[in-house]
Amino acid sequence: MGFAVGKRQGKSHERNRGRRILKEGFRRLLPWMKEGVWVVASLRSGGMTAGAGEVYYDLARLLGGRGMLAGCWPGPDWECTEAGRKEKP
């Protein structure tokens, strides 16, 4: 998996925040991603101001629409982690 946020996207602290949000979205989807899938993700300026939940939903929509998520994927529920369990608050 690769993450790319270009220098044109803002100052370093803004790019780092964007990269962290992108990584978190993929971290939550990783248990349901099919084996052998290589992904390089780039965050555009609109994603730099988005929240982690919004980026996660966009990633889920894109990966699911291209058949990269396993059939046992529980759906785009932000509170859901591995094996469909809810996260504890």
VMD Tcl script that draws the C-alpha trace (Angstrom):
set ca {
  {0.00 0.00 0.00}
  {1.30 3.43 -0.85}
  {0.19 6.88 0.24}
  {1.01 10.06 -1.65}
  {0.28 13.64 -0.64}
  {2.06 16.19 -2.84}
  {3.75 19.38 -1.69}
  {1.13 21.44 -3.49}
  {-1.45 20.20 -0.99}
  {-0.29 22.51 1.77}
  {2.28 22.87 4.49}
  {3.90 19.82 6.05}
  {1.56 19.65 9.06}
  {-1.47 19.72 6.72}
  {0.01 16.99 4.51}
  {0.84 14.86 7.56}
  {-2.73 15.19 8.83}
  {-4.05 14.16 5.42}
  {-1.71 11.17 5.28}
  {-2.76 10.07 8.79}
  {-6.44 10.26 7.84}
  {-5.81 8.28 4.66}
  {-3.87 5.61 6.57}
  {-6.65 5.32 9.17}
  {-9.25 4.74 6.47}
  {-7.17 1.97 4.94}
  {-6.39 0.49 8.36}
  {-10.10 0.02 9.00}
  {-10.67 -1.55 5.57}
  {-7.56 -3.75 5.52}
  {-9.14 -6.84 7.18}
  {-11.67 -7.03 4.32}
  {-9.40 -6.21 1.39}
  {-8.79 -9.11 -0.97}
  {-5.34 -10.72 -1.03}
  {-2.93 -9.62 -3.71}
  {-4.38 -6.13 -4.15}
  {-1.87 -3.31 -4.53}
  {-3.16 0.19 -3.89}
  {-1.54 3.60 -4.20}
  {-3.74 6.36 -2.80}
  {-3.34 10.07 -3.36}
  {-5.21 12.65 -1.33}
  {-6.43 15.70 -3.20}
  {-7.10 19.16 -1.77}
  {-10.75 18.37 -0.97}
  {-9.66 15.43 1.16}
  {-7.25 17.58 3.13}
  {-10.14 19.32 4.88}
  {-12.36 16.23 5.17}
  {-12.72 14.23 8.34}
  {-11.53 10.66 8.80}
  {-15.06 9.28 8.48}
  {-15.62 10.99 5.14}
  {-12.34 9.69 3.73}
  {-13.18 6.18 5.00}
  {-16.60 6.23 3.30}
  {-15.04 7.40 0.03}
  {-12.39 4.67 0.19}
  {-15.03 2.04 0.99}
  {-17.18 3.18 -1.94}
  {-14.24 3.18 -4.37}
  {-12.74 -0.15 -3.28}
  {-16.12 -1.86 -2.99}
  {-17.21 -0.64 -6.41}
  {-14.10 -2.13 -7.97}
  {-14.48 -5.51 -6.25}
  {-11.46 -5.13 -3.99}
  {-13.33 -5.88 -0.76}
  {-14.19 -9.41 0.37}
  {-17.77 -10.66 0.36}
  {-17.87 -10.80 4.17}
  {-17.34 -7.02 4.41}
  {-20.02 -5.66 6.80}
  {-20.53 -2.40 4.92}
  {-19.34 1.17 5.41}
  {-19.90 1.34 9.17}
  {-17.27 3.61 10.76}
  {-17.74 1.94 14.16}
  {-17.10 -1.56 12.83}
  {-13.69 -3.24 13.13}
  {-12.38 -6.73 12.34}
  {-14.93 -9.55 12.15}
  {-17.83 -7.09 12.25}
  {-17.49 -6.23 15.93}
  {-18.27 -2.74 17.16}
  {-15.47 -0.73 18.71}
  {-15.70 -0.06 22.42}
  {-16.05 3.65 23.30}
}
mol new
graphics top color blue
foreach p $ca { graphics top sphere $p radius 0.5 }
foreach p [lrange $ca 0 end-1] q [lrange $ca 1 end] { graphics top cylinder $p $q radius 0.2 }
display resetview
